[in-house]
Amino acid sequence: MSAPESYKFQGWLGKSPEAVNGKMEWGEYEPKKWTEDDVDIEISHCGICGSDLHTLKSGWGPTPYPCVVGHEIVGKAVRVGANVKHVKVGDRVGVGAQSRTCQKSTCPACSNDLESYCGELLVNTYGSDYPNGEGKSYGGYADYNRANGHWVFKIPDEIDSAAVAPMLCGGITMYSPLKRNGCGPGKTVGIIGVGGLGHFGILFAKALGADKVIGISRKADKREDALKLGADEYIATDDDKDWANNNRRTMDLIVSTVSHSKMPLNDYLGLLKVRGTLIQVGAPDGGELPPVNAFQLILNGIKLGGSMTGSPSEIREMLQLAAEKKIQPWIQERPLKDANQAIVDMEEGKARYRYVLVNENFGKH
């Protein structure tokens, strides 16, 4: 296929906040205007990310309905713009949470391998407006996706399509802060929240060579899973007596995936060694975190920071590491036609640990 008229852009449209309750509607939509910087992808797989649920219900601000969510996209390139040199028609490719940045040499983010923080032009894979009247971005709960080629990645042959899909947002959201904050030999790393993001944290912390990885979650019922994923220890904050004192100053780096405004943040900070770092990646509706005690930061000399996804070079690096280390996320495949039930199940916390939608038309490619 080489012409846009050869195929229709159809997907699961969220038309109001009620969509998150399993009320998306299948329909046709107009993709962004084609440019020679773009790639069209015939979607075979798309991971379900917590961001999809927040967006469907306008949890992070008003969503520009109608919206097709999904930014863990894998499929086949069926149309490639003349300006795109690293991808050809027929390649297996993927797209993550971003699909356009300014890419200017004068941009402090784009010129320093921090493109996911671009302050001049950041177009998310869904729910964003492209510049110059090119139209709106639509995501991967669909048959096709159109994205800027700079954010389209060739998938290593060693990784299965269903397994790689959730790496393109969930995986890189954990890989980037681990790598940038020194995860590796000699380090003890804590991962707060053993779920869709957190299980990637355990997998990548081990792959990066951390001496000890500690899973942290509320209940003891995830202890066995965390250890099977590769964690060396596990803390259940609801069930382990005096966990905060018993584990005080034991960790060099903590990545928190928890997205709750009442999480015990000061207790988590107390787990850090002197000069340790806690990076927050979980984003609650409204963005509100618990108050932080200044003395908790000052007296331990610790840092509290945040992280988004990652740059194109980090995504390629992550994919190569996943191929070399044979990283296998815990996924459950769901038919694209059952996307409404899948997001309801995701909202109810039933995923172990990521759902991946498989397009009935293209999922066997």
C-alpha positions in Angstrom: 0.0 0.0 0.0 1.4 3.4 -0.9 -1.6 5.8 -1.0 -3.7 7.0 1.9 -6.8 6.2 0.0 -5.9 2.5 0.1 -7.0 2.1 3.8 -9.3 3.8 6.3 -8.3 5.2 9.6 -10.8 3.6 12.0 -10.5 3.0 15.8 -12.1 3.1 19.2 -13.2 6.7 19.7 -13.7 8.1 23.2 -16.3 10.8 22.9 -16.8 11.8 26.6 -15.4 10.9 30.0 -17.9 8.1 30.1 -15.7 6.3 27.5 -13.5 5.0 30.4 -16.4 3.0 31.6 -16.3 0.8 28.5 -18.2 3.1 26.2 -15.7 3.8 23.4 -17.3 3.7 20.0 -15.7 2.2 16.8 -15.7 4.7 14.0 -13.7 6.4 11.3 -11.7 9.6 11.8 -9.5 12.0 9.9 -5.7 11.5 10.6 -3.3 14.4 10.5 -2.5 15.6 7.0 0.2 13.6 5.4 3.7 15.0 5.1 6.9 13.5 3.7 8.2 13.3 7.3 5.5 10.8 8.3 5.0 7.0 8.5 1.7 5.2 8.3 1.6 2.0 10.4 -0.8 -0.9 10.0 -1.3 -1.7 13.7 -0.9 -5.3 14.9 -0.6 -4.7 18.6 -1.2 -1.8 21.1 -0.5 -1.9 24.8 -3.0 -0.5 27.3 -1.4 2.1 29.4 -2.7 3.9 32.5 -2.3 7.1 30.6 -5.1 5.9 28.3 -7.5 5.7 31.2 -6.5 9.1 32.6 -7.1 10.6 29.2 -10.4 8.9 28.4 -11.9 10.3 31.6 -10.2 13.8 31.3 -8.3 13.0 34.5 -5.2 15.1 33.5 -7.2 18.0 32.1 -9.9 18.3 29.4 -9.5 15.8 26.7 -10.1 17.0 23.1 -12.8 14.5 22.2 -13.2 12.5 20.1 -9.9 10.8 21.0 -8.4 7.4 20.1 -6.0 6.5 22.9 -3.1 4.0 22.8 0.6 4.9 22.6 2.3 1.6 22.7 1.9 0.8 19.0 3.5 -2.0 17.0 2.8 -2.9 13.4 4.0 -2.7 9.8 5.1 0.4 8.0 2.8 0.7 5.0 3.7 4.2 3.8 6.9 6.0 4.4 7.6 9.6 3.6 10.5 10.6 1.4 12.3 12.3 4.2 12.3 9.2 6.4 15.5 7.3 5.9 15.7 4.7 8.7 12.4 3.0 7.9 11.1 1.3 4.8 7.7 -0.1 3.7 7.3 -3.5 5.3 9.4 -2.9 8.3 8.1 -3.9 11.8 8.0 -0.6 13.7 6.7 0.9 16.9 5.6 4.3 18.3 5.5 5.4 21.9 4.0 8.2 23.8 5.3 11.1 21.7 5.0 11.4 17.9 6.5 14.9 17.2 9.0 17.4 18.7 10.5 20.5 17.4 13.9 18.8 16.7 15.6 22.2 16.5 19.3 22.6 17.3 18.3 25.7 19.4 15.9 23.7 21.6 17.6 23.0 25.0 15.7 19.7 25.3 15.9 18.4 21.7 19.6 19.3 21.3 20.6 17.5 24.5 18.9 14.1 24.1 15.9 15.2 26.2 13.3 15.4 23.4 10.4 14.0 25.5 10.7 17.3 27.5 10.6 19.6 24.4 9.2 22.9 25.4 8.7 24.3 21.9 6.6 21.6 20.2 5.6 18.4 21.9 2.9 16.4 20.1 1.7 13.4 22.0 0.7 10.3 20.1 -2.9 11.0 20.8 -5.0 14.0 22.0 -2.6 16.7 20.7 -2.8 19.2 17.8 -0.1 19.2 15.2 1.3 22.6 14.1 0.4 24.4 10.8 -3.1 23.1 10.8 -2.0 19.5 10.1 -4.7 18.1 12.3 -5.0 16.1 15.5 -3.1 13.0 16.7 -4.9 9.7 17.2 -3.5 6.7 18.9 -3.3 2.9 18.6 -6.7 1.4 19.5 -7.2 1.4 15.8 -6.3 -0.1 12.4 -3.7 2.5 11.4 -1.5 5.2 12.9 0.2 8.1 11.3 3.3 9.5 13.1 6.3 11.6 12.5 9.2 9.3 11.4 11.6 10.6 14.0 9.5 8.9 16.7 9.0 5.7 14.7 11.4 2.8 15.7 12.4 -0.4 14.0 11.8 -3.3 16.3 14.6 -5.8 16.9 13.8 -9.2 15.4 14.5 -10.9 18.8 11.5 -9.3 20.5 7.9 -10.5 20.0 5.4 -7.8 18.9 3.1 -8.3 21.8 6.0 -8.2 24.3 7.6 -5.1 22.8 4.4 -3.0 22.6 4.2 -2.0 26.3 7.9 -1.3 26.4 7.3 1.8 24.1 5.7 3.7 27.0 5.7 1.6 30.2 9.2 0.2 29.6 10.9 3.4 28.7 9.1 5.3 31.5 11.1 3.0 33.9 14.3 2.5 31.8 15.0 6.2 31.4 15.0 7.2 35.1 16.9 4.1 36.1 19.6 4.7 33.5 19.9 8.4 34.1 20.1 8.1 37.9 22.9 5.5 38.1 21.1 2.1 38.3 23.8 -0.5 37.9 26.4 -2.6 39.7 26.9 -1.6 43.4 23.4 0.0 43.7 20.3 -1.0 45.7 17.2 0.0 43.8 13.6 0.2 45.1 10.6 0.0 42.8 7.4 1.3 44.4 4.3 -0.3 42.9 4.5 -3.8 41.4 2.1 -3.2 38.5 2.3 -2.4 34.8 5.1 0.1 35.3 6.7 -1.4 38.4 7.2 -4.8 36.9 9.2 -3.1 34.1 11.2 -1.4 36.8 12.2 -4.7 38.3 13.0 -6.2 34.9 15.1 -3.3 33.8 16.9 -2.7 37.1 18.1 -6.3 37.0 19.0 -6.0 33.3 21.1 -2.9 34.1 23.0 -4.8 36.7 21.8 -3.5 40.1 23.2 -5.5 43.0 19.8 -5.6 44.8 16.3 -4.8 43.6 13.5 -4.4 46.1 9.9 -4.4 45.1 7.6 -2.3 47.3 3.8 -2.5 47.2 0.9 -2.2 49.7 -0.1 -5.9 50.0 1.9 -9.1 50.5 0.0 -10.8 47.7 2.4 -9.5 45.1 5.5 -10.8 46.9 5.8 -14.0 44.9 5.3 -12.2 41.6 8.0 -9.6 42.4 10.5 -12.3 43.3 9.7 -14.2 40.1 10.3 -11.0 38.1 13.8 -10.8 39.6 13.4 -8.8 42.8 15.8 -9.8 45.6 13.5 -8.5 48.4 9.9 -7.3 48.8 8.2 -4.8 51.2 4.5 -4.9 51.8 3.7 -1.5 53.4 0.3 -2.6 54.7 1.4 -6.0 56.0 5.0 -5.7 57.1 5.3 -4.4 60.6 7.4 -1.2 61.0 8.6 -1.5 57.4 9.8 2.2 57.3 12.1 1.9 60.2 13.3 -1.6 59.4 14.4 -0.5 55.9 15.6 3.0 56.7 18.5 4.3 54.6 19.0 1.1 52.6 18.4 2.2 49.0 20.4 4.3 46.6 17.6 4.9 44.1 13.8 4.6 44.2 11.5 4.9 41.3 7.9 5.4 42.3 5.1 4.4 40.0 2.3 5.0 42.6 -0.2 7.6 41.5 -2.1 8.4 44.7 -2.2 11.7 46.5 -2.2 9.9 49.9 0.8 7.6 49.4 3.3 7.6 52.4 5.8 9.7 50.5 7.9 10.8 53.5 8.2 7.2 54.6 9.4 6.3 51.1 12.0 9.1 51.3 13.2 7.7 54.5 14.2 4.5 52.7 17.0 6.3 50.8 20.6 6.3 51.8 22.3 9.7 52.3 22.4 11.4 48.9 19.9 9.0 47.5 17.3 9.8 44.9 13.6 9.2 44.6 12.1 9.7 41.1 8.4 10.0 40.7 6.8 8.6 37.5 3.3 7.9 38.6 1.0 10.8 37.8 -2.2 11.1 39.9 -5.3 12.7 38.5 -4.8 16.4 39.1 -1.1 15.8 39.7 -1.3 16.2 43.5 1.3 14.6 45.7 1.4 14.4 49.5 3.2 17.2 51.3 6.9 16.7 51.7 8.7 17.3 55.0 11.6 19.6 54.2 13.8 18.1 56.9 13.4 14.7 55.3 15.2 16.1 52.3 17.7 18.3 54.1 18.9 16.0 56.9 19.5 13.1 54.5 20.8 15.2 51.7 18.4 13.4 49.3 16.8 14.4 46.0 13.2 14.2 44.9 12.6 14.4 41.2 10.4 13.3 38.3 10.7 11.7 34.9 8.6 11.3 31.8 9.3 8.8 29.1 12.6 8.9 27.1 14.3 10.2 24.0 14.5 8.4 20.7 18.1 7.3 21.5 17.1 6.0 24.9 14.2 4.0 23.3 16.5 2.4 20.8 19.0 1.6 23.6 16.2 0.1 25.7 15.0 -2.1 22.8 18.6 -3.3 22.2 19.0 -4.2 25.9 15.7 -6.0 25.9 16.7 -8.0 22.9 20.2 -8.9 24.3 18.8 -9.8 27.8 15.7 -11.5 26.5 13.5 -9.4 28.7 10.0 -10.7 28.8 7.3 -8.5 30.3 4.2 -10.2 31.9 1.5 -9.5 29.4 -2.0 -10.7 28.6 -3.2 -10.4 25.0 -6.8 -9.1 24.4 -8.6 -8.8 21.1 -8.9 -5.3 19.8 -12.7 -5.9 19.4 -12.9 -6.3 23.2 -11.1 -3.0 24.0 -14.0 -1.7 26.0 -13.9 -4.6 28.4 -10.2 -4.6 28.5 -10.0 -1.0 29.8 -12.7 -1.7 32.4 -10.6 -4.6 33.6 -7.5 -2.4 33.6 -9.3 0.2 35.7 -10.3 -2.5 38.1 -6.6 -3.6 38.5 -7.0 -7.0 36.9 -4.1 -6.8 34.5 -1.0 -9.0 35.4 0.7 -6.8 34.4 0.0 -5.3 31.0 -2.8 -5.8 28.6 -1.9 -5.8 24.9 -4.6 -5.4 22.3 -4.2 -7.6 19.3 -5.7 -6.4 16.0 -7.8 -9.3 14.6 -7.0 -8.1 11.0 -3.2 -7.6 11.3 -2.1 -9.2 14.6 -0.7 -12.4 13.0 1.7 -10.6 10.8 
